[in-house]
Amino acid sequence: MKPMLSELRQALFATLALAVVCCGLYPLLVFGIGQVLFPAKANGSLIVDAGGVVRGSRLIGQPFTADKYFHPRPSSAGNGYDPTSSGGSNLGPTSQKLRDAIAQNISDYRTQNGLATNAPVPADAVTGSGSGLDPHISSENARLQADRVAKARGLSIEKVRDLIQQYTDSASLGLLGDPGVNVLCLNLALDATVTGDRRAAMVGSR
């Protein structure tokens, strides 16, 4: 019995020690390092306006449909960009439903942006991401929407293009992926330009 009790005590002590270290000290250490070194990223890369109101996250897209806004790519997350229902459509390349949806998206995109019926359309403008939450669109997608947005807001096309450039994120590490335009940040900047309050889009957005 004594050897067994001794081993049991050792096992219980090891379990308790690992629980304290792995479930207590380590998470607190990681949390503390995150808050000190990169608090904005550690707290979700939230975008906060001048009034202290959280407008969203740089990491999660939002649905926009009005002509005065840049539109994100299609989303199958819930009713669109629902962070509690992240996911794709799960439709394969042989799916007729997927082909029909893409064809309709292409037609709608050309109509919304005043493009010719045979004008090329960026793939990200008519297909969703795997998560359904991608906050970026391609530079080409943003360029094709610029005329519509400028006209709807009464802004010069040069001003809108300057904002597109300002809110274009470069490829990760300068090598991975392609540059992308953050739709939420860009649309908030457009609203701030109209109201004359640039801080509404800038506070907490970087």
C-alpha positions in Angstrom: 0.0 0.0 0.0 2.8 2.5 0.9 4.4 2.4 -2.6 1.0 2.9 -4.2 0.1 5.8 -1.9 3.5 7.4 -2.6 2.9 7.2 -6.3 -0.6 8.6 -5.9 0.7 11.6 -3.9 3.4 12.2 -6.6 0.7 12.0 -9.3 -1.6 14.4 -7.5 1.3 16.8 -6.9 2.3 16.7 -10.5 -1.2 17.3 -11.7 -1.7 20.2 -9.3 1.7 21.8 -10.3 0.9 21.4 -14.0 -2.5 22.9 -13.6 -1.1 26.0 -11.8 1.6 26.4 -14.4 -0.3 25.6 -17.6 -3.8 26.9 -16.7 -2.7 29.8 -14.6 0.8 31.2 -14.8 1.4 30.6 -18.5 -1.9 32.2 -19.7 -1.3 35.2 -17.5 2.3 35.5 -18.8 1.1 35.4 -22.4 -1.7 37.8 -21.7 0.6 40.2 -20.0 3.2 40.1 -22.8 0.4 40.8 -25.4 -0.9 43.7 -23.4 2.5 45.3 -23.1 4.0 44.7 -26.5 1.0 44.8 -28.9 -2.2 45.7 -27.0 -4.2 46.6 -30.1 -3.7 43.2 -31.7 -4.1 41.4 -28.5 -7.5 43.0 -27.9 -8.8 42.1 -31.4 -7.5 45.0 -33.5 -10.6 47.0 -32.7 -11.5 50.2 -34.6 -12.6 52.9 -32.1 -14.0 56.2 -33.2 -13.3 59.6 -31.6 -16.3 59.1 -29.2 -14.9 55.8 -27.9 -17.4 53.7 -29.8 -16.1 50.4 -31.2 -17.0 50.3 -34.9 -15.6 46.9 -35.6 -12.4 45.0 -36.1 -9.7 45.3 -38.8 -9.8 41.5 -38.9 -13.5 40.9 -39.6 -15.4 42.3 -42.5 -18.9 43.9 -42.4 -21.6 43.9 -45.0 -22.1 47.1 -47.0 -24.6 47.4 -49.9 -25.2 51.2 -50.4 -23.7 52.8 -53.5 -21.7 55.3 -51.3 -19.7 52.4 -49.8 -17.2 49.9 -51.1 -18.7 46.5 -51.1 -16.9 43.5 -49.6 -16.7 40.1 -51.2 -19.7 37.7 -50.9 -20.0 35.9 -47.5 -21.7 32.6 -46.5 -21.2 33.3 -42.8 -24.7 33.3 -41.5 -26.6 36.1 -43.2 -23.2 37.5 -44.2 -20.1 38.3 -42.1 -21.6 36.8 -38.9 -18.5 36.0 -36.8 -20.5 33.4 -34.9 -21.2 31.4 -38.1 -17.8 31.6 -39.8 -17.5 29.3 -42.8 -17.8 28.9 -46.6 -20.7 27.7 -48.7 -19.3 24.2 -48.9 -20.3 24.0 -52.6 -17.8 22.2 -54.8 -16.6 23.3 -58.3 -19.1 20.9 -60.0 -22.1 22.4 -58.1 -24.7 24.0 -60.4 -25.9 26.1 -57.5 -22.4 27.6 -57.1 -22.1 28.3 -60.8 -25.5 30.0 -60.9 -24.6 32.1 -57.8 -21.3 33.2 -59.4 -23.0 34.1 -62.7 -25.6 36.2 -60.8 -22.8 37.9 -58.7 -20.9 38.8 -61.9 -24.1 40.3 -63.5 -24.9 42.3 -60.4 -21.3 43.5 -60.0 -21.2 44.8 -63.6 -24.6 46.5 -63.2 -23.7 48.1 -59.9 -20.4 49.5 -61.1 -21.5 50.5 -64.6 -19.3 48.0 -66.4 -19.8 46.5 -69.8 -21.6 43.2 -70.0 -18.3 41.5 -71.1 -16.0 43.4 -68.7 -13.6 41.2 -66.7 -14.6 40.9 -63.0 -12.1 40.1 -60.2 -12.6 36.7 -58.6 -12.9 38.1 -55.1 -15.8 40.3 -56.2 -18.0 37.2 -56.9 -16.7 34.5 -54.6 -16.6 34.2 -50.8 -13.6 33.4 -48.7 -13.3 30.2 -46.7 -14.1 31.9 -43.4 -16.8 34.3 -44.8 -15.2 37.0 -42.7 -12.4 38.3 -44.9 -12.1 42.1 -44.4 -10.1 42.7 -47.6 -10.8 43.0 -51.3 -8.3 43.1 -54.1 -6.9 46.4 -55.3 -8.5 45.8 -58.7 -11.9 45.2 -57.1 -11.6 48.5 -55.2 -10.5 50.3 -58.4 -13.6 49.1 -60.3 -15.9 50.3 -57.5 -14.2 53.7 -57.1 -16.2 55.5 -59.8 -19.5 54.5 -58.2 -18.5 55.5 -54.7 -17.1 58.9 -55.9 -20.3 59.7 -57.8 -22.5 58.7 -54.9 -20.6 60.9 -52.4 -19.8 63.8 -54.7 -16.1 63.3 -54.3 -13.4 63.5 -56.9 -12.1 60.2 -58.2 -8.6 61.2 -57.2 -9.7 61.6 -53.6 -11.3 58.2 -53.5 -8.3 56.6 -55.1 -6.0 58.2 -52.6 -8.1 56.7 -49.8 -7.9 53.3 -51.5 -4.1 53.5 -51.5 -4.0 54.7 -47.9 -6.1 51.7 -46.7 -4.3 49.1 -48.8 -2.4 46.6 -46.6 0.7 45.2 -48.1 1.5 41.5 -48.4 2.5 39.8 -45.2 6.2 40.2 -44.6 6.3 41.8 -48.0 6.1 38.3 -49.6 3.1 36.3 -48.6 -0.1 36.9 -50.5 -1.2 40.0 -52.4 -1.9 43.5 -51.2 -5.5 44.0 -50.0 -7.9 46.9 -49.3 -9.5 46.9 -45.9 -13.1 47.6 -46.7 -14.3 48.6 -43.2 -11.4 51.0 -42.6 -11.8 52.5 -46.1 -15.6 53.0 -45.6 -15.1 54.6 -42.2 -12.5 56.9 -43.7 -15.0 57.9 -46.4 -17.6 58.7 -43.8 -15.1 60.7 -41.8 -14.1 62.7 -45.0 -17.7 63.7 -45.6 -18.2 64.7 -41.9 -14.9 66.5 -41.8 -13.8 64.4 -38.8 -10.8 62.3 -39.8 -10.4 61.0 -36.3 -13.6 58.9 -36.6 -11.8 56.5 -38.8 -8.3 56.8 -37.5 -8.5 56.3 -33.7 -7.6 52.7 -32.9 -7.6 51.6 -36.5 -3.9 50.8 -36.8 
